[in-house]
Amino acid sequence: MNRIRCINKQDRDNIYERITHIGGINSSWNNWKLTQKAAIQHIKTWKYNFYVEVNWVKTNVIIAKSRFWNEYLKTENDWDEPNNLLSLPECIS
């Protein structure tokens, strides 16, 4: 599983379109960064799973769909908005 430590987002009112990229550090201590679309594809094909960690509690990241069937990432414990992801710091690179 890959821990998401940062995100990039755009200034959009639509909560489902805000996140553009997710990023983290792999087991070799190298930075990684993926588009949200690529991350969704990796989850669908079982290539990678992602999680966030807040206060030492891991929460899985899942694919959700908006009422218009747009796919986006959110954490399992978020009911409507991907708050746990949106609260992460911006990825620098």
C-alpha positions as CSV (number, residue, x, y, z in Angstrom):
1,M,0.0,0.0,0.0
2,N,1.2,3.5,-0.8
3,R,0.7,6.3,1.7
4,I,-0.5,9.6,0.2
5,R,1.3,12.4,1.9
6,C,0.4,15.4,-0.4
7,I,-1.9,16.5,-3.1
8,N,-2.2,19.1,-5.8
9,K,-5.5,20.7,-6.3
10,Q,-7.0,23.4,-8.5
11,D,-9.3,26.2,-7.4
12,R,-12.6,24.8,-8.3
13,D,-15.9,24.9,-6.5
14,N,-16.7,21.3,-7.5
15,I,-15.3,19.1,-4.7
16,Y,-15.1,16.2,-7.1
17,E,-12.7,18.0,-9.4
18,R,-10.3,19.7,-7.0
19,I,-7.6,17.1,-6.7
20,T,-5.4,16.8,-9.7
21,H,-2.4,14.8,-8.3
22,I,-1.5,12.7,-5.3
23,G,2.0,12.1,-4.0
24,G,4.1,10.4,-1.4
25,I,7.4,8.7,-0.6
26,N,8.0,5.0,-1.6
27,S,9.9,2.4,0.3
28,S,13.2,3.5,-1.3
29,W,12.6,7.1,0.1
30,N,11.9,8.4,-3.4
31,N,9.1,10.9,-4.1
32,W,6.3,9.7,-6.3
33,K,3.4,11.7,-7.9
34,L,0.4,10.5,-9.9
35,T,-2.5,12.2,-11.6
36,Q,-5.8,11.5,-9.9
37,K,-6.8,9.7,-13.2
38,A,-3.7,7.5,-13.1
39,A,-4.3,6.7,-9.4
40,I,-7.9,5.7,-10.1
41,Q,-6.7,3.4,-12.9
42,H,-4.1,1.8,-10.6
43,I,-6.8,1.1,-8.0
44,K,-9.2,-0.4,-10.6
45,T,-6.5,-2.7,-12.0
46,W,-5.3,-3.7,-8.5
47,K,-1.8,-2.4,-9.3
48,Y,-1.7,-0.1,-6.2
49,N,-3.8,0.7,-3.2
50,F,-3.5,4.0,-1.4
51,Y,-4.1,5.3,2.1
52,V,-3.8,8.4,4.2
53,E,-2.6,8.5,7.8
54,V,-4.0,10.9,10.3
55,N,-3.0,10.7,14.0
56,W,-1.5,7.2,13.4
57,V,-4.8,5.9,12.0
58,K,-4.7,4.5,8.4
59,T,-7.7,5.1,6.2
60,N,-8.0,3.5,2.8
61,V,-8.5,5.7,-0.3
62,I,-11.3,4.5,-2.6
63,I,-12.9,5.5,-5.9
64,A,-16.2,7.3,-5.5
65,K,-18.6,8.7,-8.1
66,S,-20.3,12.1,-8.1
67,R,-24.0,12.3,-8.9
68,F,-22.9,12.9,-12.5
69,W,-20.8,9.7,-12.5
70,N,-17.5,11.5,-12.4
71,E,-14.9,9.4,-10.6
72,Y,-12.7,10.9,-7.9
73,L,-10.6,9.8,-4.9
74,K,-11.8,10.0,-1.3
75,T,-11.1,8.2,2.0
76,E,-13.4,5.4,3.2
77,N,-14.6,7.4,6.2
78,D,-15.6,10.5,4.2
79,W,-19.3,10.6,3.6
80,D,-19.6,13.2,0.8
81,E,-16.5,15.3,0.5
82,P,-12.9,14.0,0.3
83,N,-11.9,16.0,3.4
84,N,-9.0,13.8,4.5
85,L,-7.3,14.2,1.1
86,L,-8.1,17.8,0.7
87,S,-6.5,18.6,4.1
88,L,-3.1,17.2,3.0
89,P,-0.4,19.7,2.1
90,E,0.4,20.6,-1.5
91,C,3.0,18.5,-3.3
92,I,6.0,20.6,-4.0
93,S,7.3,18.8,-7.1
